[in-house]
């Protein structure tokens, strides 16, 4: 354990180890061994952090405790907070730990240049995530009020439509990579519809959004590309408002400037895209590889939203969030934090903190105490939209392709990691080839009037006994007849007992469509 109050990342302690000291030298190997900087601190970038971030977090926890000194890109010092309670305290106490990056001593003394790879993440902007107090309330209020105007049932219709459109692109192939063909596209398709810019959708926009989070050499260029599209949108909505998120921000009583509107659109777009793309891929992987999920989902004992929540504990979309900056000298987790020090919210590490989760294999059903969406006044305001995209989109996919199987051994799956996120590179699957479907209708994996697949991903439905006497109680399937066609009569035994056999099929259709949000 580090000696309490042994300050390292701040501005008043720059002493390093003796030159050539073998205990503090850079040690690296081709197999992901320990990677220490000459100062003896571990890096949150490079091979070890990218190949096994969770292993690195646990190594740091064993060495230092709940708050640990680390190095960011360019060996810039910071604090990584690993403890669950310490993260909650930090995120809930802006008077001690501000979101205003202009407080960062490393920026003020020039040790972090403007072209730093993480500049798109930490460079101060006129948006709510970099504000505290009254400024934060004004800007955040505009965002939350606009999010509150979103028609969630309408959004679910878009999610289903876009999910089926994506599945149509590969359903005849019998195989697909669900990361590049589904998870990376669905969130962007939905979010640009919500924002009001569907004409801007392109592969370039998808890749630019992901590149901005990675902290690559092209992150600044990608940020400029995204901002160009958003600035054009703001100009259009300032001239001619519509019923979309961009117009609501433009017209909000908080009086946001065009720059403030564009920056908040960027914040919502990128945060929602990256978290949801990772969440979809992670949930699909766990459904396909973890026996608990596949057995429970197919057996009707776990709904897909519950599977999403378990994934938010085990594989949160953001592993960390950078950053917080100390307002003054303080103490956290036994460490002495100096004014101007940078801190990193350790989401993934906090979710497996042995203090609050001694058994990492235990089911977390019904427990939303995870930090997947951070906490405090800066907790993600659009998390329910992300959940809706994930559970509705995966529901549509599994309903269309109920026999989907992983195409490679689980150990062959590969990950890419950056400071803030870790995501699957590919998720190759196989399934029986199927013809495309009408994207305007609800998803269906089976021909008209056939029983619904065993995938039970929302509300469990009763399964009829094979030879048991008495009336059947399974609701009829939702038909996929063309618009204007009269629904055919349900097969014998498919009408619920509580309805008269002569009840119109269209009435049941209306109930099912209302329930599922189509």
N, C-alpha and C positions, 0 to 999 in steps of 0.2 A: 504493500500500500504506500502511496505517496504520503510523505509527512504533511500533516495539516498545515495550511497556509504557506506551502512552498510554492510561491508564485512563479509561473514560467511564461505564459503567453503575453503578459502585459508589457508595459513600456519601461519598467524600471529594473528589469532583470534580464540582461543580455549575456550573462556569463555562459560560456560554452565549456565542453569537456576539453581535457588536454589534447593537443594535436596528436593524431594517430592513435588515440585510445581505442583498443580493439573492442571494448565493451560498448562503445558509442558509435563506432563506425558504421557505414552503410553495408549491410549484409543482404545479399539478394541471390536468389537461385532461380533456375528455370521452372521450378515446380511450385512456386508460390510460397516460399519460405518467409522468414521474418524480414521486414524491410524497415530499417531504422535510419533516420536522418543522422548526420554527424552530431546533432544536438542530443540524440538519444530519444527523440520523440518519434512516434509512429505517424505515418502519412495517411490521410484520408483519400489519397489518390495513388495511382500506380497499380502494379500487378496484384499485391495482396488485397487491397481495398476493392478492386474490381472482381477478382476471382472468388473471394469468400468474405464479403463484408460482415456477415453475421459472426463468422469465426473471429474476425478482427475485433468486433465489438466485445465479444466475450473475453478475448485476450486482454483488451484494455480494461475491462471491468475487473478482472483478476489482478491486474497490475496496479490499478489506481483507485478503484471504487466507482462511485456513481457519477463523478464529474472528472473528466480526464483531459490533460493537455495533448493536443494533436497539431498536425500541420496540414494546411490546405494547399492548393496548387501554388507552386512557386515557393513552397516551404514557409508560407505565411502562418504564424501561430494563431490558434483559436482554442476554445474549450468545446469538447463534445459532451453533452449531458446524456447519460445512459439510464439513470434512475427514473422510474415512473413518477414518483412524488416530486422529485427535483424538477422534472420537465413540467409538471403541472404548476408548480410554484413559479417557475420562470415565465411560462406563457400567461399566467394569470396575474402577474405583478408587473405591469408596464412601468410603474414608477421606479422600479429597480432595473428592469431589463427592457430597454426601448427597442422599437422596430425602426427607428430613424438611423439609417446607415451613415449619416454624416457625423455621428458620434465615434465612428471607428477610428482609433488612433493610427492604425496602419494606413488608412487612406489619408489622414491629415499629415502624417510625416513622410508621405511619398513612397513608402515601401510596397504599397499596392498600386500599380500603375493603372491608368484609365483603360488600357487594352488588356487587362487581366482576363483570363478565360472565363472567370465567374462574374465579369462586369455586368452582363445582362441581368444577373440575379440580384446583385447587391447595389448597383448604382442607384442613388436616390432618384426617385421619380415622384410626381405629384399624384400619388395614389394612396389608397387607404392602408395598404400593407406597410408603408413606410411612415405612417402617421400615428400619433398618439393623442389622447385627450380630445379636445373639441374638433380639431381637424379630422381626426379619425372618425368621430361620430358623424360629421357632415358627409364625408366621402363614403363611408361604410353604409350610412343610411340610404344614400342614393342607390347603392348596389343592392342592398337587401330589399328595399322597396320595389325595385325593378324585378328582382328575382321572384318576389311575392306575386307579381302580376302574370307570371308564366302559367299557362294552362297545362297542368300536369297530365291530364287525360289526353289533351291534344298532342303533347310531347310523346306520350307512349304510342300514339298512332304513327307518328313520324319514325319512332324507333323501330316499330314492327315493319313498317314499309321499307326503311333503309336496310334493316337486317335481312329481309327477304330478297331485296335487290342484290345485296352482297352474296347471299347464298346462291341465287340464280346464276351468278358469274362462275361458280365452280361446281355446282351440284351434279352436272353431267359428267364430270371428270372422275368421280369416285375417289378423289384425293385432294388435299389442299393444305396449305400452311395457314393455320388460323390466326397467326400473328399478322402477317403481311396482307392477308386477304380479308380479314374480318376485324380483329381487335384494333388495328392501327387506323382503320378507316371509319368505323361506325361512330365513335365519339366526335370526330371532326364533322361528319355529315350532319349529325344532330345539332352540334353547337353552332355551326354557321347558319343553320335554319333558325335557331333560337335568336342569334344575334341579328339576323336579317340580311345575310350576305351569301345566299346559296350560289350566286353566279361566280363567286370567288373560289369555289371548291376546286382543288387540283392536287395532284400527287406532290407537287412542289410545296404547297402549303402544308401538307401532312408532314413531309420530311423536315421542313423548316421548323415546325413546332417542336418536333422531337429533338432536333439539333440544338435548339436554344437551351434545353435543360441539361444537355450533356457537358457543357463547358468546353466545347471543341474550339479549334482555331477558326472555324467558320461560324461560330455562334453569333458574333456581332453582325455578320452579313445576313444570317437568317433572321435575326431580330429586325433588321431594316426591311427585309422583304415582307414580313408579317405586318409591321407598322405601316408600310405603304398601302397594303390592302385595307387596314382599319381606318387610316386617315381618309381614304376615298369614301369609305362607308359613312363616316361622320359627316363629311361634306354633303353627301347625298341626303342624309336624314335631317341635317340642319335646314336644307332647302325644302325637303318634302318628307315630313315624318310619316311613319307607318306604325302598325301594331307589332312592334318587335322590340327586343331588348335595347338595341342601339337608340331607337327613338325615345324610349322611356328614360334613358340616361340623359339624352339631349334636353328633354323637356322637364326634367325633375326640378322641383322648387329649390334644391340645393344650389342650382346655378353653376353647374360644372362647365369649365371652359372646354373648347374643342380638344385641347391637349389632354385635359383630365379625362374626358370621355374616351378618347382613343386609348389612353394608357389603361383605363379600367377594362375596356373591351379586351385588350391584350391579356390582362391579368386573368379575366374570366375564361377566355378561350384557351390559353396555354395551361392554366392550372387544371381546368376541367378535362382537357384533352389528355394530358400526360397521365393524370391519376386514373382516369377511366380506361384508357387503353391498357395500362398495366393491370388494372383490376380485372378486366375482362380476360386477359391472357392468364392471369394467376388463377382465377376461378375455373376456367376451362381446364387448365393443367391439373388442378386438384380433383375436379370431377372425373377426369380421365385416368388419373393415376392413384388416387387415394381410395382404398376400399371402403373407408367410412362414408365418403361422399357418394360414391356410385351406388352402394347398397342402400343408403338412406334415401337418396333422391329417387331411385327407381322403386323402392319399397314404399314411398309415400310418407316416410317419417321425418323428412327434412325438406322444407321448402327451399326454393332457390334463393330468396332473400336471406334466409338463415345461412345458407352456404356462403353467400357473399359476405355476411358479417363475420363468419369464422375466418374467411380469407383475409379480411381486414385486420384481424389479430395476427395471423401467421405470416402473411405476405403483403404488408401494406404497400400501396402504390408508391408512396414516397418513403424511402428509408430514413431520410433526414430532411430537415428544413433549415436553410441558412437565411437569416440569422437573427440573433438578438445582440444588442450592444449594451454593456453595463453603463448605467447612468452615473454611478459613483462607485467608490470602493465598497465591496460587499463580500459576503461569504455564501457559498453554495456547495452543498455536499462535502464539506470539510476542506474546500479549496478557497484560497484567497483570490478573489476576482477584482481586478483593477478597473477603474473608470476607463472606458474606451475599448475594453477587451471585447472580442467577438465570441459569440456562443452559438452552437449548433443544436437544434432540437433533435434528439435522437429517437425518432419515432419507432423504428423497428426494434431497437435495443430496449426501449421502455416497455414495449408490448410483451417482451419475454423476461422482464425483470423478475428474478426469483422471489423478491419480496412480495409481489402481488400475484405472481403466477408460478408457484413452485413446481407444478407439473405442466410442462409445455404441451403435453399430449392430451390434456383434459379438454373436453368440449366446452366451448365458450358461448353456446347457444343462449340467446336472450341477454347477453352481457355486452353493452356498448361502451364500456369504460376504456376501450383502446384509444390510442392517440393518432389513429390513421389520418384524421383530419385536423390534427393539432388541437389546441385548446385555448381557453380564455377569450378575450375580445377579438382575437384574430383567427378564431376557428373558422374553417371553410364554410361560407354561407350557402354554397351550392351543392353540398354533399348529397342531398336527396336526389338531385338531378343525376349525379354520378351513379348513385345506387339504381335509379330507374333505368338508365342506359344499360348498366351491366345486367340486372336480373331480367329485364324485358328482352334485351337483345339475345342473351344466352338462351332464354326460354324459346324464342323463335328459332334459333339455330338447332337446338336439341329436338324440337318438335318436328322440324323438317328432316333432320338427320339423326334418328333415334339410335341407329346402329353404329354411330361414330366410334372409332377406336384409334388409340395412339399408334402411329406408324413406325416408331422406333423405340428401343428400350429407353425407359425413363432416364437412365444414367447418361444417355447420349444427348440429352437436352443441354443447350448452351445458353448462358446468360450474358448480358452486357450490363455494366454498372457505371454509375457516375456518382458524384457527391450526393445527389439528392434522390436518385432512383435506381432501381434494378429491374430489368425487364428481360423476358425471354426473347432470344433472337428468332427462334422458329418454334412452331408447335405443329409438326406434320401429322396429319390424320388420314385415315381411310374410311370409306363407307360405301354402301351400295349406290351406284349412280342413279340419279333421279332426274326427271324432266323439270324445267323451270316452272314456276307458278306465277299467277297474276299477283303483282306486288301490291295491288290496291286492296286485296282481301287479307283476311287473317291467315297466319301460317298453318299449314297442315302437312303432316308427314304421310298420310295415308289417303287412299282413294275415297271418294264421296261415300258416306254412310258406313265406312269401316270403323271399328272401335278405335278409340284414341290410343296412342302409343303408351307404353308403361312409364315413360318419363313423366314424373309428377313433380313439376318444378314451381308450382305456385301453391294453390290450395289443394290438398290431397282429395281425390275423388274416390268414391267406393268402387271396388272391383267386384263384379258378379261372381257368385260361387258357381263352379262348373256343374255340379249335379244336385245342388240344394233345392228343395221344393220352395214354392212361394214365388211371388212376383219379383222381377228384377228392378233394381233401383238406380241403374246407371243412366245418367242424362244422355240424350242423343248427341252425336258429334255435330260440330258446326259445319254445315255444308258450304261448299265453295262454288256454288252455281254462279253463272254470269249475272251481271247486273240486270235486273228486270225480270229474271226467270222466276217462276213460281217454285217454292221449295217442295221437294218430293216428300212423300210420307215417310216417316221414320220406320226402320225395320221392326219386325215384331220383337217384343221384349225390351225395346230401347226407350219406351216412354215411361217416365217416372210414375210410380203408383199413385202419388198424390194428385196427378192430373188425369182428367178423363181421356180415354183413348182418342177422342175426336178433337182434342184441343189443337189449335193451329200450331204448326211447327214454327211459324214465324214469331210467335210470342216467346217461345223458348230461345230462339236466336237473339231476340232483342235483349233478353236478360243476360245471356252469355256475353254478348258484345259489350253491354254496359259494364259487366263485372271485370272484363279483361281490358277495358279502355280502348277498344277499337273504334 
